Amino acid sequence: MGALNRAGYEASAGDYVMLLNDDVIVRTPGWDATALACFRRFPDPIVLVHVNDTLFRDRLCTFPLTTRAFCERAGGICPPEYVRYRIDDHIEDVFNLLAVLGRRRTVYLPDVVFQHCNTIERPEGDRVYASDPAVLALDAPRFAALFPARKELALRLLDVIEGGSDPGVTAARRRMLDGVADPFGSRTPGRQFVVRAPWRRRLAGLPRDWTEMAAALLGRARVRVRKDGYRGLAAALGRRFARRLAGGAAGQPAGT
């Protein structure tokens, strides 16, 4: 996967790069405009945008969206030696280390839903990510071995953010990062900016699955209004309601 992602990155063009698999359903229309607005909040291109994968959510940036400028300074989108796992961890960890140094550059968008379908259902009734322990056993040591390299990358990126730094300041920051022994230990609350859709606050008391469904529906409504106006939205809702009535009258499940 590391080599495949590198090949895809090298064949790509444009200012932004996102890693995705074939097990994703994008539930939020207009997500790209939301992400672009996040990038434009910062004066430089060292930014990571983190969408909601419905599994790991804010705990791991599963589908990292970042800039080509970051990738160029990192030597590519990711190291090629990863077999399958820890690629997302690798990218996010660099930004977590920046947060340790006082520069938060990760934006989490809980209302931008990219449903991750690679799951298994547990006896408890919930769904969790399905990983291969044998492959993870290969990639976990690689992730740990590259921790010092990620620390040095974070220091180089800080120079980009600040337009250079004093060697003495860099040495002090390196000592600060030397005190971070566990890459998972930097995944602390507050390391990310959390940007919510304004209307989402009204749904805060509902169960999480309901709010994610509501986010998708309201996102579609916004797209319809931008395209056809409020009359177009009303007409679309009327057609959907009529179809449901017709399905019910025919003795069929609504929506079939």
N, C-alpha and C positions, 0 to 999 in steps of 0.2 A: 504493500500500500504506500509506503514511503516513496519508493521509486515511481509508482504510478502517479501519485500526487505531484511529484516534482516534474514529471513529463508533461502533465496537464498544465501546470503553472508555466513551464517554459514555452508551451504552445499558445498560451493565452495572451490577450492584449487588454489594455485598459488600466485604470487607476486602482481598481478594487478587485480583490480575490476572495472567493468563498469556497470552502470545502463542503461538499455534499456527497451523499451516497444515493443508491437507487431505492432506498427504503424510507423515503421522506414524502410527506404530503404537505404542501404549503397551504395553510388554512387562512392566512391573512392577506387579503388584497391590498395593494399599495404598500407592501412592506419595504420595497426598495426605496421609495421616496422617504419613508420614515428613517431608514438606515442612513441615507445620504444626508439628511438633516442632522443626524448625530455626528457624522464625520465633520460636517461644516461648523460644528460648535467649537472645534479646536483650531489653534493657529498653525499646527504642523500635522503631518500625516501619520504620526505614531499613535494609532487608535485601533482598538479591537471592539467590534460590535457583536453582541452575544444575544441570540434569539432563544425563544422558549421551545425546547424539544419535547415537552410534556413528560419526560422521564427524569432527566437529571436537573432540568430547569436551571436555577441559579448556582447549582453546585459544580457544574462543569460546562464550559463553552463547547458544546458538542459539534456545532457547525460554525467554526470561526469565520468571521467576515472581517478582513483587514485590508491594508493597502499594499500596493506594489512597492511603495517606498519602504515599508517595513520589511517585505520579503527580500528586497535587494540588499538591505543591511544585514539580514539574517542569513544570506547565502542561499536563498530559495524559500519556498513555502514551508518546508520541513526537511529534516535529515532523511536521506534515502534508505537508511538501514532499518527503519521500523517495518516490521512485517505486516502488522494490522492495527495494533492498539497503541495508545499513548501519544498519538499524533496531535489530537486536540489538546491533551494535557500539556504537551510540549509547548505549543503556541501560547496557550493561556498562561502557563507558568512564567513566561517572560514578562507578561503584563502584571502578573501578581507580584513579581519581584520589583517592578517599577512602583507598585503601590507601597511595598515595604520601604522604598526610598522616598516616599512622599508624593509620588506622581501617579494619581489614578487615571488610567487611560482606557479602561474597559467600561462599555456602556451595555447594560443588560436591559432588554426589551421584553418584559413578561407578557405583553399583549401581542407581540409578533410571534405567531405560533407556526412552527415547522414540526408537524407531528412525526415522531420517530417510531417507525413500525417494527423495528427489530426487537421484539419483546417475547417473553415467555410468561405464562400465567402461573402464579404460585398457588399452592393450596389455600393460602389465606384469601385468595380472590383478587389480589392486585397484580399488576403487570410490572415486570422489571426488565432491564436490558439483558439480552442474551449474549454472553461472551464465551469464547473458547478458552478454557483454563490453560491448555497446552501452549497456545500461541501467546497468551498473556504472560506466561512464565518466561517466554523469550524476550518480549518487549519491555517488561517491567525493569530488568537490569539495565537495558539500554537507556531507558528514561532516567534512571538514577545516575548512570555514568556520564550523561550529558548535562547534569545539573551545573557543574562549574562553568561549562560553555554558555549556558543560559544566563548565568550571573554576569559574565563578561559582556554578553550581548545587551543585557539590561543597562549596563553602565554606558555602552556606546550609544544606545538609544537615548539615554538621558542627556548626552552631549548634543544630540540632534534637537531635543526638546528645548534645551537651555541655550543653544547656540555656542556650545563649548563650555569647558569647566576648568577650574584650577586643579593642577595635579595633586595638590594636598587635599582638596575636597574629594577628588576621585578616590584617593587612597583611603580616606575616612569612610567613604561609601562602600568601598570594597570590603573593609573590615566589618561594616554593618551586615553585608550580605554573607560574609564568612560565618556570622552567627546564626544564619538560617540553615539548620541542619537537615530539615525535612521539607521537600517541595510541597507536600500536601499541607504542611503547617501554615503556609502563606495564604491558604484559601479561607480567609477570615471574613466575617460580615463587615461591610463597609468598603471592601476593596473595589467595588464596582459602583458606577453611577447607575441608578435604577430610574428609567424613564417610562412612565405609564401614559396611556391614552387618557385624556381628561375625563371622558365619560366612564372610564373603568372604575373610578372611585365609587360610583353608585352601586357597583356590583360586588363590592368587597365582602359583603356578608354571605354571599352564595357559595356553595361548594365549588372547588376548583374546576372540576370538569364542566360544570354549568357556565362558569365565567369564561372558560376557553371557547365553548360553543357560542356564547353570546358575543365574544370578541370577533369570531369569524363572521357571524351574521351581521353585526354592525359594520364590520369592514366592507362586506359586500354592499350594504346599503349606502355607504359613503361613495363607493365607486359608481353605483347606479345614479346617485344624485349628481356627481360630477359629470357623468356622461349624458344623462337625459333629464336632469332637473328633478324637482320634487314630484311633478306630475308623472314623470316616467317611473319613479319609485312607486307611486300610488298605483299606477297601471299594472306594474309587475306584481305587486302584492295582490291586486284584484284577480289577476290571472291565476296566481298560485292558489288563492282561496277558492276560486271557481273549480279548479282541477280537483282539489280535495273534496269539495262537495259532490262533484260528479263521480269520483271514485267511491265515496261513501254510499251514494244512491245506487251504484251498481253492485253493492255488496262486496267491494274489494277494499283491501287496506288502503288508507289514504296515502297518496303520493306514488302509487304504482302506475 
